[in-house]
Amino acid sequence: SESQGAILKAEGMLAGVADLLLLLPTDTATLLAVEMKTDTGRQSPRQKEWQSEAEAHGIRYEVVRSFDEFKELLTEYINQHERRNQRN
């Protein structure tokens, strides 16, 4: 609703920013940004703009549509992070 949106904005919510940010670097990304969507959900123009900016700065951005997809993504990404740390 509009009132919920106003509350989030007042609390510092930024339009377009991904739902989840995982602040772990890998060899190919500075961090992981995850946008959660339903099967039919679509990114807003502001979300697409934020995605482009994020990717231009080395951020991996993924849209996921199920909890299983989310678990697979996190497992793969965290494993990449751990492999990076083992070498450094």
Order of alpha helices (4+ residues) and beta strands (2+ residues): alpha-beta-beta-alpha-beta-alpha
